[in-house]
């Protein structure tokens, strides 16, 4: 029998990233989280799951705290 594959839910993602679950929820709502690696259907609700590797890559490449992401592509006069 094969071993199950484990994914991080939103709470575990938040803990790994050092943010609150509310912040992680806000990031998801605003499109700042990576695409989930898996979606599990539970009734009419989908539960998102991310691999540790996906979250580690996201953490390594996301802008730092206070980064002005709205300025990308703009040049100062």
C-alpha positions in Angstrom: 0.0 0.0 0.0 1.4 3.4 -1.0 1.9 6.2 1.5 -0.5 9.3 1.2 0.8 12.5 -0.2 0.6 15.4 2.3 -0.3 19.0 1.4 -0.4 22.1 3.4 -3.9 23.6 4.0 -4.3 27.3 4.6 -3.5 27.2 8.3 -0.3 25.1 7.8 0.7 27.4 4.9 0.3 30.4 7.2 2.4 28.7 9.9 5.2 27.8 7.5 5.2 31.4 6.1 5.1 33.0 9.5 1.9 34.8 8.8 -1.6 34.6 10.4 -4.3 32.5 8.8 -6.3 35.8 8.2 -3.3 37.2 6.3 -3.1 34.0 4.3 -6.8 34.2 3.5 -6.4 37.8 2.4 -3.5 36.8 0.2 -5.6 34.0 -1.4 -8.5 36.4 -1.9 -6.2 38.9 -3.6 -4.4 36.4 -5.8 -1.0 36.6 -4.0 -0.7 32.9 -3.2 0.6 30.4 -5.7 -1.8 28.2 -7.5 -2.7 25.2 -5.3 -1.2 21.9 -6.1 -4.4 20.1 -5.3 -8.1 20.9 -4.8 -10.2 18.5 -2.7 -13.9 18.7 -3.2 -15.9 18.6 0.0 -19.6 19.0 -0.7 -19.9 22.3 -2.5 -16.6 23.6 -1.2 -13.1 23.1 -2.6 -10.2 22.8 -0.1 -6.8 24.0 -1.5 -3.6 22.2 -0.7 0.0 23.2 -1.4 3.2 21.2 -1.3 6.0 22.3 1.0 8.1 22.8 -2.1 5.6 25.1 -3.7 5.4 27.3 -0.6 9.1 27.3 -0.1 9.6 28.5 -3.7 6.9 31.2 -3.2 8.5 32.4 0.0 12.0 32.6 -1.7 10.7 34.6 -4.6 8.0 36.9 -3.1 8.7 40.6 -2.5 9.9 41.5 1.0 7.8 43.2 3.7 6.8 46.7 2.6 7.8 46.2 -1.1 6.0 48.5 -3.5 4.8 46.0 -6.0 2.6 48.7 -7.6 5.8 50.4 -9.0 7.0 47.6 -11.3 7.5 48.8 -14.8 7.4 52.5 -13.9 10.3 54.7 -14.2 11.0 57.8 -12.1 11.3 61.0 -14.0 
